Amino acid sequence: MIVLTTEFTKAPPEYVTVSLTDHGVLQVSGSDTESFLQGQFTCDLKQLDSERWIYGAHCDNKGKTLSNFFLVREGDGVLLITSKPAMEATMAQLQKFGVFNKVEIRDASDDFQLYGVFGTAAPARLAELLDASLASADMPAVSRTEHALVLSLGTQPDQYLCLQRGEALPTNSEPAYWQALEIERGRPTLFSGTIQEFVPQMLNLQALDGISFSKGCYIGQETVARMKYLGKQKRALFRLSGHGKPVSAGATVEQQLGENWRRAGTVINAVSRADQHLDVLAVLPSDLDSDTKLRIKDDDASLLEIYPLPYKLDES
């Protein structure tokens, strides 16, 4: 029995596999794919080859994030993997600009079944299921089999994202297990209620290698650059943990000031690890003291504390 109460990065489970039905795949293909997307995304497509994935974001013209995603080469184009609401937001903007380029933009979610797999036995079991060897989990690598693409997403525990074209893979857990690990990793996923609300640095994407500051112009780049070089960043992504009822993306986090509580920020992702125990990623003021008392609005009994993230944030 896998228990959600354990912290997966501190006590890796043996084997967790979930069906990521809330994620989708966007395919962009055609001769202009690279030049077109280079002018759209925060990541540098020149860093993308067939053996590795890159992380990135897609902004509107004000620099607000429509989606953040994993990007993989496929044929003469790329596959973008993210939540379905974020994928739809990105697809709508790409289609507006794509008419001026030789590209085809399509929702390819029905072409694949998406699975999240992690744990100490994950490399061996997934390799056995797919009848193929896998790249190490400690590199942003892509393993390709006849019917699957597998992205290596990290270690401790070894973690993989599998795009499966063939028959369904067996699963043993709910999607919340995957979300719990992503929260521990400090890697946000945008859902309805949080799309087009935050500049990428407010989601810590610079710490996750999701922003290139040297690639040149793309939509929203002025805002992203201003935040880095003019020190305009006032908000960042925090991990919070503590007592509270289940909560959804977009919920308000409040901070205690004296006897009063006031709005502090927004829940991006949340899971209930046990009865009344919440684990949350939230965008909050960057200068928040680590001992600040926090709660979820309309849940007066909730009380959350700031937990350390597994990466360092620079000042941008």
Residue pairs with C-beta under 8 A, 6 or more apart in sequence:
2 13
2 16
2 172
2 173
2 177
4 176
4 177
4 180
4 271
4 273
4 274
5 273
5 274
5 277
6 13
7 184
8 16
8 118
8 157
8 177
8 180
8 181
8 184
9 156
9 157
9 181
9 184
9 185
9 310
12 118
12 119
12 120
12 156
12 157
12 158
13 118
13 119
13 120
13 157
14 119
14 120
14 121
15 117
15 119
15 120
15 121
15 122
15 125
15 172
16 116
16 117
16 118
16 119
16 122
16 172
16 173
16 177
16 178
17 115
17 116
17 117
17 122
17 169
17 170
17 171
17 172
17 173
18 115
18 116
18 117
18 171
18 173
18 174
18 175
18 177
18 178
19 113
19 114
19 115
19 171
19 175
20 114
20 115
20 116
20 161
20 175
20 178
21 114
21 175
22 83
22 84
22 175
22 191
23 81
23 82
23 83
23 84
23 87
23 114
24 81
24 82
24 83
24 84
24 87
24 88
24 107
24 109
24 114
25 79
25 80
25 81
25 87
25 107
25 108
25 109
25 111
25 112
25 114
25 163
26 79
26 80
26 82
26 87
26 90
26 91
26 94
26 105
26 106
26 107
26 108
27 74
27 77
27 78
27 79
27 80
27 104
27 105
27 106
27 107
27 108
27 111
28 36
28 37
28 77
28 78
28 80
28 94
28 98
28 103
28 104
28 105
29 74
29 75
29 76
29 77
29 78
29 103
29 104
30 76
30 77
30 101
30 102
30 103
30 104
31 76
31 102
32 101
32 102
32 103
33 76
33 77
33 78
33 103
34 45
34 46
35 101
36 97
36 98
36 101
36 103
37 45
37 78
38 44
38 45
38 46
38 215
38 216
38 218
39 217
39 218
39 219
40 58
40 93
40 94
40 97
40 218
40 219
41 56
41 57
41 58
41 71
41 218
42 56
42 57
42 58
42 59
42 200
42 205
42 210
42 211
42 212
42 218
42 220
42 221
42 224
43 54
43 55
43 56
43 57
43 71
43 210
43 211
43 212
43 215
44 54
44 212
44 214
44 215
45 54
45 71
45 78
46 215
47 54
47 212
48 54
48 71
48 72
48 73
48 78
49 73
50 73
50 142
50 144
51 135
51 141
51 142
52 139
52 140
52 141
52 142
53 70
53 71
53 72
53 140
53 141
53 142
53 151
54 70
54 71
54 140
54 209
55 68
55 69
55 70
55 71
55 140
55 205
55 208
55 209
55 210
56 68
56 69
56 71
56 205
56 210
56 211
57 65
57 66
57 67
57 68
57 69
57 200
57 203
57 205
57 210
57 211
58 65
58 66
58 67
58 68
58 69
58 89
58 90
58 93
58 94
58 219
59 65
59 66
59 199
59 200
59 218
59 219
59 220
59 221
59 223
59 224
60 66
60 93
60 196
60 219
60 220
61 219
61 220
62 220
62 223
63 199
63 200
63 220
63 221
63 222
63 223
63 224
63 227
64 196
64 197
64 198
64 199
64 220
65 190
65 195
65 196
65 197
65 198
65 199
65 200
65 203
65 205
66 86
66 89
66 90
66 93
66 190
66 195
66 196
67 80
67 82
67 83
67 86
67 87
67 89
67 90
67 190
67 195
68 82
68 86
68 188
68 189
68 190
68 200
68 203
68 205
68 210
69 80
69 81
69 82
69 86
69 87
69 90
70 80
70 81
70 82
70 151
70 153
70 161
71 78
71 79
71 80
71 81
72 78
72 79
72 81
72 142
72 149
72 151
72 163
73 79
73 142
74 149
77 103
77 104
79 108
79 149
79 163
80 87
80 90
81 114
81 151
81 161
81 163
82 90
82 189
82 190
83 189
83 190
83 191
84 109
85 190
85 191
85 192
85 195
86 189
86 190
86 191
86 195
87 107
87 109
88 107
89 195
89 196
91 105
91 107
93 219
94 105
95 105
98 105
111 165
112 163
112 164
112 165
113 163
113 164
113 165
113 168
113 169
114 161
114 162
114 163
114 164
115 161
115 162
115 164
115 169
115 171
116 159
116 160
116 161
116 162
116 175
116 177
116 178
116 181
117 125
117 126
117 159
117 160
117 161
117 162
118 157
118 158
118 159
118 160
118 178
118 181
119 157
119 158
120 157
120 158
122 137
122 157
122 158
122 159
122 160
123 134
123 137
123 158
123 160
126 134
126 150
126 160
126 162
127 133
127 134
129 169
129 170
130 145
130 147
130 148
130 150
130 162
131 145
132 143
132 145
132 146
132 148
133 143
134 143
134 150
134 152
134 160
135 141
135 142
135 143
135 150
135 152
136 152
137 152
137 153
137 154
137 155
137 158
137 159
137 160
138 152
138 154
138 155
139 152
140 151
140 152
140 153
141 151
141 152
142 149
142 150
142 151
142 152
143 149
143 150
143 152
144 150
146 166
147 164
147 165
147 166
148 162
148 163
148 164
148 165
148 166
149 162
149 163
150 160
150 161
150 162
150 163
151 160
151 161
151 162
151 163
152 158
152 159
152 160
153 159
153 160
153 161
154 185
157 181
159 181
162 169
176 271
176 272
179 189
179 269
179 271
180 271
180 273
180 279
182 188
182 189
182 269
183 239
183 269
183 270
183 271
183 279
183 280
183 281
184 239
184 279
184 310
185 310
186 204
186 207
186 208
186 237
186 239
186 281
186 309
186 310
186 311
187 208
188 203
188 204
188 237
188 268
188 269
188 281
189 268
189 269
190 203
190 249
190 268
191 249
191 250
191 269
192 249
192 250
193 248
193 249
193 250
194 249
194 250
194 266
194 267
194 268
197 266
198 235
198 266
198 283
199 220
199 223
199 224
199 227
199 233
200 206
200 210
200 211
200 224
201 211
201 224
201 227
201 228
201 233
201 236
201 316
202 233
202 235
202 236
202 237
202 283
203 237
203 268
203 283
204 236
204 237
204 309
204 311
204 313
205 211
206 228
206 313
206 314
206 316
207 309
207 311
207 312
207 313
207 314
208 311
211 224
213 225
213 228
226 232
227 233
227 316
228 316
229 316
231 315
231 316
233 286
233 315
233 316
234 285
234 286
234 287
235 265
235 283
235 284
235 285
235 286
236 283
236 284
236 286
236 313
237 268
237 281
237 282
237 283
237 309
238 265
238 281
238 282
238 283
238 284
238 288
238 306
238 309
239 279
239 280
239 281
239 306
239 307
239 308
239 309
240 253
240 278
240 279
240 280
240 281
240 282
240 294
240 304
240 305
240 306
240 307
241 277
241 278
241 279
241 280
241 304
241 305
241 307
242 277
242 278
242 294
242 302
242 303
242 304
242 305
243 276
243 277
243 278
243 301
243 302
243 303
243 304
244 276
244 277
244 278
244 295
244 296
244 299
244 301
244 302
244 303
244 304
245 272
245 276
245 278
245 296
245 299
245 302
246 270
246 272
246 278
247 267
247 270
247 278
247 280
247 296
247 299
248 267
248 270
249 267
249 268
249 269
249 270
250 266
250 267
251 266
251 267
251 270
251 296
251 297
252 263
252 265
252 266
252 267
252 296
252 297
253 263
253 264
253 265
253 266
253 267
253 280
253 282
253 284
253 294
253 295
253 296
253 297
253 304
254 261
254 262
254 263
254 264
254 294
254 295
254 296
254 297
255 261
255 262
255 264
255 284
255 288
255 292
255 293
255 294
256 292
256 293
256 294
256 295
261 295
263 297
264 284
264 285
264 288
264 292
264 294
265 282
265 283
265 284
265 285
266 282
266 283
267 280
267 281
267 282
267 296
268 280
268 281
268 282
268 283
269 280
269 281
270 278
270 279
270 280
270 281
271 278
271 279
272 278
272 279
273 279
278 296
278 302
278 304
280 304
284 294
288 306
290 306
291 306
292 306
293 303
294 303
294 304
294 305
294 306
295 302
295 303
295 304
296 302
296 304
